[in-house]
Amino acid sequence: MESMNERWGRFRFQVVGLLLAAPQTERGDLKHELDKLADRTWAHPITGETVRFARSTIERWYYRAANAGTDTAAALARRKRCDAVGARLDQKLTEALDQQYRFHNSWSAQLHWDNLQAFARKEGLSEQFSYQTLRRYLRKKGMTRIRRKRGFLRKGEETAIFMREQRETRSYEASHVGSLWHLDLHHAKRPILTQSGEWAMPILFAVIDDHSRLICHAQWYFTETTRDLVHGFSQALMRRGLPRLLMSDNGSAMTSAEFTQGLSRLGINHATTMAYSPNQNGKIESYWNQVESTLMAMLERKKDITLNELNRITHAWIEMDYHHQVHSTTKQTPIDRFMKTPSVMRSAPSGHDIRMAFRQDEGRKQRRSDGTVSIEGIRYEIPNRFRHMQKVKVRYARWDLSEISLVSEDTGQIISPLYPVDKAKNANGQRRKIDHDELIEATDNSGDLPPYLAELIQKFEATGLVAPFICQPEG
């Protein structure tokens, strides 16, 4: 967009352009032409009003254009004031203003000016400064007003604001398909009908590929537990493959032991965004806008929709519309970019292996009386061959206690499944015989003293001392 200074330069060039195109060779001709231009009326380049210019003014424009290089219009443009790029403030005032903005960056320029004036009066500073001077200083330093919500800020919000002030924010994009996935959950703005006949707000789980913007998987749930997260993400892995890096926020489900340890076992690096910084996960945040403005907008008249029907409609919209729309940034459709761009994806293991990966490892102490451990209030039997282990490590998911595994403390490999105690079966009185590696028969040597005690007695008798006690008569 053309600035006012550039508009002035172009206007001045139009005024003196004829003089430059036809140089005056005779003496006095230039003065005559300048007088003719001064007698004319012109349309003001900014306001459009009728205006005249003095001959001396037009003459100054002429010589500035004649002595300019190739860019004549730039030479004729209005020049900035000498203090336009800076602000004439006392050093003590600038230090006070910097500190004032650091603690109150949500203040308006007027409020900064009022408080800085009060500070100057308090300190006895005689230098006067205008409101425009303060505004120029704020613009020069990039001290823009940051609007905040009312109330006190939380610790995480203060940290996020501080980091944004210290580091610049830049857009980014992964270079390969599968090198970065974004994961998030979105709360819908309208309720749907549950099977129990109640209205509830659904939650959309989605995973998007950073490079192609392809939706790896999306599914609606009524809750946002770790079980729901693992259920949805496992389907994304089985549909598309294993990515290299996953980015999510710091929700309780995303940072749970089952999910984070499962990602590590599958070789997926997990990065979390900074608190109160949704811009770091901006690609999937932008996807939520499309869900609400397109998909949910088409369903605004449908009231009796169920969760299963909503999931069926969502997948039809994603596969038949979203994946085939040209993205405004990539200039390609997500499905074409996903298929044609070099990929670093890996083949996903079986569904059972993925389910077994998303479990947590925890230590337990084996009860020596019956060789059991307690997991979520249920007692599980440890195989007899591991009875010598005082502490054991178990692997399980809190929502699925049907498959509990005993894992090696050193390698993390599964060494045995664990099953709950069957008290009814144990009530028959039959017990498996313990197989010892070596049976040692005990000999009757009860009359012999232990070697160490015999050695002590021998040393004491060698001293020749009398035992320091008096025997009590028997009987």
NORSULNOR-V77768 format. One record per residue. PHI is phi in degrees with one decimal (NA if undefined). PSI is psi as a letter, one per 20 degrees, with the letter a starting at -180 (NA if undefined). BURIAL is I if it has 9 or more other C-alpha atoms within 8 Angstrom, else O. Layout:
phi->{PHI PHI}
psi->{PSI PSI}
burial->{BURIAL BURIAL}
This chain:
phi->{NA -75.4 -81.2 -66.0 -63.8 -67.7 -65.1 -64.1 -62.6 -66.6 -65.6 -63.3 -66.2 -67.1 -68.5 -97.8 -62.6 -67.3 -66.0 -73.6 -73.2 -128.2 -59.5 -88.1 -98.5 -83.1 -68.4 91.4 -66.9 -63.5 -62.0 -64.4 -68.8 -66.6 -64.9 -65.1 -68.4 -70.2 -79.7 -78.8 -106.4 -130.0 -87.6 -57.3 -65.9 -105.0 -90.5 82.8 -75.0 -73.1 -149.3 -121.2 -127.6 -68.5 -63.0 -63.3 -66.4 -66.1 -63.1 -64.0 -63.4 -63.7 -69.6 -67.4 -72.0 -66.5 -90.1 -77.9 -84.3 -79.2 -90.4 -71.0 -62.9 -66.7 -69.4 -88.3 -65.4 -65.1 -90.7 -70.4 -63.3 -62.5 -107.0 -72.5 -93.4 -142.7 -143.9 -85.7 -119.1 -62.7 -59.4 -66.4 -70.9 -65.0 -63.2 -66.6 -68.4 -61.2 -68.8 -64.0 -69.9 -60.9 -93.9 -136.2 -77.2 -93.4 -73.0 -78.8 -62.8 -62.9 -68.9 -62.5 -65.6 -60.5 -71.7 -71.4 -63.5 -62.5 -65.5 -64.0 -65.6 -66.8 -85.2 72.6 -83.0 -85.7 -68.1 -97.9 -138.5 -92.8 -64.2 -66.0 -61.9 -66.1 -64.2 -63.2 -65.7 -63.6 -66.1 -62.3 -86.9 71.0 -88.0 -83.9 -76.6 -107.7 -79.9 -123.4 -75.6 -71.9 95.7 -80.2 -83.9 -77.4 -61.3 -65.2 -66.3 -63.3 -64.4 -64.1 -64.2 -63.2 -67.5 -66.8 -75.9 -91.0 -126.8 -74.2 -104.9 -132.6 -75.8 -144.6 -155.8 -67.1 -85.6 -130.6 -68.1 87.0 -76.5 -151.5 -114.3 -112.3 -127.1 -163.1 -123.4 -127.9 -85.8 -68.0 -99.4 -143.5 -83.1 -130.4 -88.5 -88.8 -67.5 -85.5 80.9 -114.4 -94.7 -144.5 -84.3 -77.5 -124.1 -95.7 -95.1 -150.2 -127.7 -124.1 -80.2 -65.0 -74.8 -95.1 65.3 -79.4 -82.6 -69.9 -166.9 -145.5 -157.8 -92.0 -135.0 -97.3 -129.6 -128.4 -84.2 -64.1 -61.6 -64.3 -62.7 -64.9 -61.2 -72.7 -69.5 -61.7 -68.4 -63.5 -67.5 -70.8 -81.4 -112.1 120.5 -95.2 -82.5 -93.7 -140.7 -123.5 -116.2 -147.0 -85.1 -102.1 -62.4 -61.6 -69.5 -68.8 -105.0 -68.7 -66.4 -60.5 -74.2 -66.8 -69.1 -65.4 -61.6 -63.9 -67.0 -89.2 75.0 -109.7 -74.2 -114.4 -119.5 -109.5 -76.8 -70.7 -58.3 59.2 -133.2 -65.5 -64.3 -69.1 -110.0 -64.2 -66.8 -79.9 -64.0 -67.6 -65.0 -60.8 -62.1 -69.3 -61.2 -73.0 -79.1 -112.3 -66.2 -68.7 -66.3 -73.8 -103.4 -67.1 -90.6 -93.2 -97.9 -94.4 -80.4 -102.4 -65.4 -63.5 -67.1 -64.0 -65.2 -64.4 -66.9 -62.8 -67.4 -64.8 -67.3 -65.5 -73.6 -102.3 -123.2 -60.1 -68.5 -113.8 -92.7 -68.1 -75.0 -66.4 -93.2 -80.7 61.4 -137.7 -77.7 -57.9 -69.6 -68.3 -66.2 -67.7 -83.7 -101.8 -90.5 -53.4 -120.7 -115.9 -68.7 -117.9 -66.3 -84.0 -71.0 -68.1 -60.5 -66.7 -65.2 -65.1 -64.2 -72.0 -73.5 -85.2 -136.4 -105.1 -98.6 -141.2 -87.5 -136.9 -102.7 -74.8 -77.0 -73.1 -67.0 -132.0 65.1 -128.1 -130.6 -105.9 -131.1 52.5 81.3 -114.3 -92.3 -118.2 -83.7 -91.4 -53.2 -62.3 -70.2 -110.7 -66.8 -77.9 -84.8 -73.7 -117.3 -127.5 -115.0 -118.3 -124.4 -160.5 -111.5 -64.3 -91.2 -140.3 -95.8 -81.3 -127.3 -113.5 -122.2 -93.4 -116.2 -72.4 -67.2 -88.5 -101.3 77.7 -80.7 -73.1 -113.3 -170.7 -78.9 -118.9 -128.0 -64.5 -67.9 -99.3 -67.2 -65.2 -69.6 -71.0 -74.0 -75.0 84.7 -79.8 -130.3 -71.7 -72.6 -79.7 -91.2 -86.1 -68.9 -154.0 -94.0 -111.3 -79.7 -81.9 -97.9 -81.4 -122.3 -66.1 -80.2 -87.3 -81.6 -60.3 -57.3 -68.3 -67.0 -64.1 -67.2 -65.0 -63.9 -63.6 -65.6 -66.1 -66.4 -68.9 -75.5 79.8 -79.1 -89.9 -58.8 -81.5 -153.2 -111.1 -70.3 -85.4 -58.2 -83.9 99.4}
psi->{p p r h g h h g g h g h h h g j h h h h h n q p h q p i h g g g h h h h h h i r q q p p i g h i q p q q q q h h g h h g h g h h h h i r c h n h h h h i q p q q q h j h i a p n q q h h h h g h h g h g h h h m i i q r h g h g g g h h g h g g h h i k p i p q q r h h g h g h g g g h i k m q p o p q r q r q q r g h g g g g g g h h h h q q p q q r p q i q p i h p q p p r q p p r j q r r p r h j k q p q o q p p p q p p p g g i k p o h q p q q r i r l r h g g g h g g h h h h g h g h a p r h p p p r a k q h h h j q h g g g h g g g h j k o p p p q r q q k m i h h k h g h h h h h h h g g h f g h h i j h i o h k q r g g h g g g h g h g g g h i f g i j p p p h g i k r q h h g h h h i q p q j q q p q a r h g h g h h h m q q p q q q p p p h g j l r q p o k j p p q p p q h i k i i o g p r p q p r p h i n j h o p q p q p h g i j q p i q q q q q p n h g h i i i i p q p p p o q h p p o p p q n k i i q q q g g h h h g g g g g h h h j q q p l q p p p p q NA}
burial->{O O O O I I I I I I I I I O I I O O I I O O O O O O O O I O O O I I I O I I O O O O O I O O O O O O O I O O I O O I I O I I O I I O O I O O O I I I I I I O O O O O O O O O I O O O O O I I O I I O O I I O O O I O I O O O O I I O O I O O O I I O O O O O O O O O O O I I I I I I I I O O I O O O O O O O O O O O O O I I O I O O O I O O O O O O O O O I O I I I I I I I I I I O O I O O I I I I O O O O O I I I I I I I I I I I I I I I I I I I I I I O O I O I O I I I O I I I I I I I O O I I I I I I I I I I O O I I I I O I I I I I I I O I O I I I O O I I I O O I O O I O I I I O O I O I I I O O I I O O O O O O O O I I I O O I I O O I I I I I I O I I I I I I I O O O O I I I I O I I O O O O O I I O O I O O O O O I I O I I I I O O O I O I I O O O I I I I O O O O I I I I O O O O I O O I O I I I I I I O O O O O I I I I I I O O O O O I O O I I I O O O O O O I O O O O O O O O O O O O O O O O O O O O O O O O O O O I O O O O O I O O O O O O O O O O O O O O O}
